[in-house]
């Protein structure tokens, strides 16, 4: 091979490599597998690139069809709905803009047979039809795993709840439909501030998160808190946890009885001191008036011993006559010194000639006839 031939081949290779058609490829970035909830919705993220210059969306046509070379005409999405399979009419749409190389697909009211695989196809309008103007990304298709039941939320209690201290609970649930976000609600009598966060945790998989901030009280201990997720299509799921609240150390059960006991003792002591002072003052007054109390007690004791019996133990006097009750005789004076009492009606027995009669005693009696006490006869 001569030099001229080599130069021609080299120039052709350089031209081929520098050509925009051959320098760029038809590429698509589509998630391979997604979980989708039956009767809800799913969003399939998709992006693509093409070898042509940047074109407006009006010159681009996006098509989603069933996988397989013989199923390219079985379209599940097209701008002309008459060319879409009847089972998918009104349930599919493009969320992205083709002019921005976004081919994201949304499918609503999912059926249990909407598992795919689904592939994307791009067509360029307004230019000569050629193989380079149409491209199906049959190697980048998506397969759906249909979920008959919605996923349950995850409740997270990051730390132990303390009475009268702010506490946070987190509830999260995964989904594949960011165009119709699930709603998270709290129940169980707990009231507080709720904040919501939406984020993409994996390609095509999203997480809805609700954060509840509240201040637990003593009555919230052992209470049940439920987080409920409401998905598009009125499908719900929930998760429940039991809240344990650590009570703040309270010494009222010790302090209150101690204070009450000390207060009672102080009051009792003050009353006793007051009473003792009062009685001491009274005793001092009595001692100044009547002498020493001990002397009075001594005289009272001496009197009781001399009487033999206490006044309340003495027997009452009998009505019958008792010789011992008579006054004792007093030494008589001479007859000359005695004055003879002459009664108005003297009796021979009332006044004997002997002068041994006793004088009247000053015992309160007006008259005592001593004649009745003399015994006549020979002794």
Order of alpha helices (4+ residues) and beta strands (2+ residues): alpha-alpha-beta-beta-beta-beta-beta-beta-beta-beta-beta-beta-beta-beta-beta-beta-beta-beta-beta-beta-beta-beta-alpha-alpha
